Each structure stands twice: as C-alpha cells, then as structure tokens.
C-alpha cells in the first residue's frame, strides 16, 4: 500500500481507537470512523459516521466516504460483568455479537471493495482472550472468538488479497479504566506486574496497529501480536529468596 489509502476504523472514539485514528492521519491516510459517539474536535479531518458499528449498512456508509479503501481496524467491545453463576445466555450473545460477530461483514466488505487489490485488517483483542478473570467470561469469550475469526479470514481470504492480524493488548491507560490507573495504590500494583515498569498508553497499541496495516508488514498475516510489555510472559511466582 505505497499510495495514500483509506482505512475504516470501527470504534474510533475510544482510547485505543482514537489513538489509531491519530496514528493513521499522521501517516497521511484517509480515515473513516464509525462510532456511536460524536466526532471529537481533534478528528475534524476524519469522515465520521455516528451510528451503530455492528450494522453492516452503517459500516458500508463509512466505506462509501472513502475512495480507495485498503484497510480496516475493528476496535469494538462490549462487557457484561457478573459472576459466572449469574451470567445469562442473552447477555453472552450480546457481548459476542458486538465483540466478535460484528467483524465478519466488515471484513467481507473490505475484500469486496478492494477488488483483488492488497488490503489489510487488524482486529483488537485483549489478553483476556487467553486468560480468565472473575466476572469477565463473556468478554474473554468474545475476544477469543474474534481472534479465531481473524485467523480464518487470513487463511480463507488471503488468496483474495487480505492480510488479517490481531493485536492483543494488555492493560492500557484508557478512559474506561481510568478509575484504576488514576488511583495511586491500584496504579502502583498494576505497574508492579509490568516487567517494563510502566503502563501502556493507547499510542503504544496504535503504533503496532499502524505497522500491521502498512507495507513493512506485507508478509505478516494470521498472527496474534501481544502488546503487553511482557506481563503475560512472566511466571506468577514470588521472587526467589
């Protein structure tokens, strides 16, 4: 993708999504966003579709605003936090629909509109896809399903020009979890789990996503790239005495 190309970002108003938009604009990309939130002032140069990013027609409207579309970023998520014994199938399906199923038709649209030209997609997962945490079963399931969908897309749609990868962030300082990293004690505890000694910001994730969309990653496909500062690489054991 050596030329200026368009990228559709689903969920571009969130912490990571907004950082992705800024990173792509800095590269000279044309960007269209779908989000239920209105466009913020800093993204005035973006084609912003305020609406439901799980609706294929709304996503199609975003594709329509761009001339040459060769990229897609899926940053959607939903949660239903409750103990396992209190989860319901209806809540589980809602979380799966937003967090995973919603990526299917946008991927299909991207390949169809690219018309055989090289194109790339990045799906934003979470370390929850490979771990378990109390009360987060639906979210973890949705992220695991999203990763499986990304692998399938890379294999089945690769012959039609698609590269599809997944980025799996660890804990990131975003607005939705500000109550944790803005509390000094909690922030110190979280930082203590990080071998790098600091917490990731949205830009740290966005830069990896932008790389995976670009020419330098032209032969990277079907991969899940963990961006967590080695947090999940560390054995959960106390230090040796």
C-alpha positions in Angstrom: 0.0 0.0 0.0 2.5 2.6 -1.1 -0.1 5.1 -2.1 -2.5 7.1 0.1 -5.2 4.7 1.1 -8.4 4.7 3.1 -8.9 2.9 6.4 -12.2 2.3 8.1 -12.0 2.3 11.9 -14.8 0.8 13.8 -14.9 2.3 17.3 -12.7 5.2 16.7 -13.8 7.3 19.7 -12.4 5.1 22.4 -9.0 5.2 23.9 -7.2 2.8 21.5 -9.5 3.6 18.6 -8.9 7.4 18.9 -5.1 6.8 19.0 -5.3 4.6 15.9 -7.1 7.4 14.1 -4.4 9.9 15.0 -1.6 7.5 14.0 -3.2 6.8 10.6 -3.7 10.5 10.0 -0.1 11.2 10.8 0.9 8.7 8.1 -1.3 10.6 5.6 -4.0 8.0 5.4 -7.6 8.9 4.7 -9.8 7.7 7.6 -13.4 7.0 8.1 -14.8 6.2 11.6 -18.0 4.5 12.8 -18.8 5.1 16.4 -21.9 5.9 18.5 -20.1 8.9 19.9 -19.9 12.2 18.0 -16.7 13.2 16.3 -14.2 14.9 18.7 -12.6 18.3 17.6 -9.2 16.7 17.1 -10.6 14.4 14.4 -12.1 17.1 12.3 -10.4 15.8 9.2 -12.0 12.4 9.5 -15.1 11.1 7.7 -17.1 10.4 10.8 -20.3 8.3 10.7 -22.1 8.5 14.0 -24.0 5.2 14.3 -24.0 1.6 15.2 -20.8 -0.1 14.0 -22.5 -3.5 14.3 -24.9 -2.5 11.5 -23.4 -3.5 8.1 -25.3 -0.7 6.4 -23.7 1.9 8.6 -20.3 0.4 8.1 -21.0 0.4 4.3 -21.7 4.2 4.6 -18.2 4.6 6.1 -16.6 2.7 3.2 -18.6 4.8 0.8 -17.0 8.0 2.1 -13.5 6.9 1.0 -12.3 6.4 -2.5 -9.6 3.7 -2.2 -10.2 1.5 0.8 -7.5 -0.9 1.7 -7.6 -1.1 5.5 -10.0 -1.9 8.4 -9.5 -1.7 12.1 -12.0 -3.3 14.5 -12.0 -1.7 18.0 -15.4 -2.7 19.2 -16.1 -4.3 22.6 -18.9 -5.0 25.0 -18.9 -6.4 28.5 -21.3 -7.9 30.9 -19.5 -8.1 34.3 -21.1 -10.6 36.6 -20.1 -13.8 38.5 -20.2 -16.9 36.3 -23.2 -18.3 38.1 -25.1 -15.1 37.3 -24.3 -14.8 33.6 -27.1 -15.3 31.2 -27.2 -16.6 27.6 -28.8 -13.4 26.4 -26.0 -11.3 27.9 -23.4 -13.6 26.5 -24.9 -13.4 23.0 -25.0 -9.6 23.1 -21.3 -9.4 24.1 -20.3 -11.9 21.4 -22.3 -10.0 18.8 -20.6 -6.7 19.5 -17.1 -8.0 20.3 -16.7 -10.7 17.6 -19.6 -11.3 15.2 -19.6 -7.6 14.2 -16.2 -8.1 12.5 -17.5 -10.6 9.9 -19.3 -8.4 7.5 -16.9 -5.5 7.6 -14.1 -8.0 6.6 -16.2 -9.2 3.8 -16.9 -5.7 2.7 -13.2 -4.7 2.8 -12.3 -7.6 0.5 -15.1 -7.0 -1.9 -14.4 -3.3 -2.2 -10.6 -3.8 -2.6 -11.5 -5.8 -5.7 -8.4 -8.1 -5.6 -6.0 -5.3 -4.5 -3.9 -5.9 -1.4 -5.8 -5.0 1.8 -5.2 -5.4 5.5 -7.3 -5.6 8.6 -6.4 -5.5 12.3 -8.7 -6.8 15.0 -8.2 -5.5 18.5 -8.4 -8.3 21.0 -7.2 -8.5 24.7 -5.0 -10.6 26.9 -8.4 -11.7 28.3 -8.7 -14.0 25.2 -6.1 -16.3 26.7 -6.7 -15.8 30.4 -9.6 -15.9 32.9 -10.6 -13.2 35.3 -13.6 -13.2 37.7 -16.8 -11.8 36.2 -15.4 -11.4 32.7 -16.4 -14.6 31.0 -18.4 -13.0 28.1 -15.7 -10.5 27.3 -13.0 -13.2 27.3 -15.1 -15.4 25.1 -15.8 -12.6 22.6 -12.1 -11.7 22.3 -11.1 -15.4 21.8 -13.8 -15.7 19.1 -12.5 -12.5 17.5 -9.0 -14.0 17.3 -10.4 -17.2 15.7 -12.3 -15.1 13.2 -9.1 -13.2 12.3 -7.2 -16.4 11.7 -9.9 -17.8 9.5 -10.1 -14.5 7.5 -6.3 -14.6 6.9 -6.4 -18.1 5.6 -9.6 -18.0 3.6 -9.4 -14.5 2.2 -5.6 -14.4 1.8 -5.9 -15.5 -1.9 -8.2 -12.5 -2.5 -5.5 -10.1 -1.2 -6.4 -9.8 2.5 -3.9 -9.7 5.3 -5.6 -10.1 8.7 -3.9 -9.8 12.0 -5.0 -9.5 15.7 -3.4 -7.2 18.3 -3.8 -8.4 21.9 -3.2 -5.5 24.3 -2.6 -5.9 28.0 -3.6 -3.3 30.5 -3.8 0.1 28.7 -4.4 3.5 30.2 -7.7 4.4 28.5 -10.7 6.4 29.8 -12.9 3.4 30.5 -10.5 2.1 33.1 -9.3 5.5 34.4 -10.7 4.7 37.9 -7.9 2.1 38.2 -4.8 3.8 36.9 -5.7 7.2 38.4 -5.9 5.6 41.9 -2.3 5.7 43.2 -2.4 2.3 45.0 -4.0 0.5 42.1 -1.7 2.1 39.6 1.3 1.0 41.7 0.0 -2.5 41.9 -0.6 -2.7 38.1 2.8 -1.2 37.4 4.4 -3.8 39.6 3.1 -6.5 37.3 4.8 -4.9 34.3 8.4 -6.1 33.6 9.0 -2.8 31.8 8.0 -0.9 34.9 5.3 1.2 33.3 1.7 1.0 32.0 1.0 1.1 28.3 -0.8 4.1 26.7 -3.2 4.0 23.7 -0.4 5.2 21.4 1.7 2.1 22.2 -1.0 -0.1 20.8 -1.9 2.3 17.9 1.7 2.2 16.6 1.6 -1.6 16.3 -1.7 -1.5 14.5 -0.5 1.1 12.0 2.6 -1.0 11.4 0.5 -4.1 10.7 -1.6 -2.1 8.2 1.4 -0.9 6.3 3.8 -2.1 3.6 6.5 -3.1 6.1 4.2 -5.9 7.4 3.3 -7.1 3.9 4.0 -10.7 4.7 2.6 -10.8 8.2 -0.8 -12.4 8.3 -2.8 -14.7 10.5 -0.9 -13.6 13.6 -1.9 -12.5 17.1 0.6 -9.9 18.3 0.6 -9.4 22.1 1.4 -5.9 23.2 1.6 -6.1 27.0 5.2 -5.3 28.0 5.8 -9.0 28.8 3.2 -9.0 31.5 1.8 -12.4 30.5 5.3 -13.8 29.8 6.2 -13.6 33.5 5.6 -16.6 35.7 3.1 -15.7 38.5 5.5 -16.7 41.3 7.1 -14.7 44.1 10.7 -13.6 43.6 13.4 -16.1 44.7 14.7 -15.6 48.2 
